[in-house]
Amino acid sequence: MEQEIKRNIPRDLFLHLLAIVTLYWSSISFVTLLWQFINYFFPDVLNYYQGVYSLELIRFSVSAIIIVFPVFIIVSRYLNKIYAREGAVRESKIRKWLLNFCY
């Protein structure tokens, strides 16, 4: 008989949700940062206001990238270790549902 592997479903759910949230947060912060740099280096000539870019958004985006992106890398590596150890996690319904729902 095959030995049944006991899976940890709450752990899988938490790690996959954390990976998805940190990926989205990092991506949005990166795009916001690029957008603010474009506003700074190529200002709108027709706009009468002095500065259209926001230093607060630049600060928040940089700090979010510095903090959140390493968390994404760590969680992704941990998930890959789990996938190598437990092949059933890669084929779990929770993972597939979250990937279809969020991506």
GIVEN-V616439 format. One record per residue. N is the residue number from 1. SS is DSSP state (hx for helix, st for strand, lp for the rest). OMEGA is omega in degrees with one decimal (none if undefined). Layout:
N|SS|OMEGA, N|SS|OMEGA
This chain:
1|lp|176.9, 2|lp|177.2, 3|lp|-178.5, 4|lp|179.8, 5|lp|177.9, 6|lp|-177.9, 7|lp|179.6, 8|lp|-173.3, 9|hx|177.3, 10|hx|177.2, 11|hx|-179.6, 12|hx|179.6, 13|hx|-178.9, 14|hx|-177.4, 15|hx|179.1, 16|hx|176.2, 17|hx|178.6, 18|hx|178.4, 19|hx|-179.3, 20|hx|-178.7, 21|hx|-180.0, 22|hx|176.4, 23|hx|178.8, 24|hx|-178.1, 25|hx|178.3, 26|hx|-179.5, 27|hx|179.7, 28|hx|178.1, 29|hx|178.9, 30|hx|179.0, 31|hx|177.3, 32|hx|178.4, 33|hx|177.7, 34|hx|-179.1, 35|hx|179.5, 36|hx|175.7, 37|hx|176.3, 38|hx|177.7, 39|hx|-178.7, 40|hx|-174.4, 41|hx|178.6, 42|lp|-176.8, 43|lp|178.6, 44|lp|-176.3, 45|lp|-177.3, 46|lp|-178.9, 47|lp|-176.3, 48|lp|-176.9, 49|lp|-176.4, 50|lp|-177.4, 51|lp|179.5, 52|lp|-179.2, 53|lp|-177.0, 54|lp|177.3, 55|hx|178.6, 56|hx|177.2, 57|hx|177.3, 58|hx|178.5, 59|hx|-178.8, 60|hx|-179.3, 61|hx|179.3, 62|hx|179.6, 63|hx|177.6, 64|hx|178.4, 65|hx|-179.2, 66|hx|-175.8, 67|hx|-169.7, 68|hx|-177.0, 69|hx|174.6, 70|hx|175.9, 71|hx|176.8, 72|hx|180.0, 73|hx|-179.1, 74|hx|-179.4, 75|hx|179.3, 76|hx|177.0, 77|hx|179.1, 78|hx|177.4, 79|hx|177.7, 80|hx|174.9, 81|hx|177.7, 82|hx|178.5, 83|hx|-180.0, 84|hx|-179.2, 85|hx|-175.5, 86|lp|-178.8, 87|hx|-177.7, 88|hx|-179.3, 89|hx|179.5, 90|hx|-179.7, 91|lp|-176.3, 92|lp|-178.9, 93|hx|179.1, 94|hx|179.7, 95|hx|-179.6, 96|hx|179.6, 97|hx|179.7, 98|hx|179.3, 99|hx|177.6, 100|hx|-177.8, 101|hx|-171.4, 102|hx|-178.2, 103|lp|none
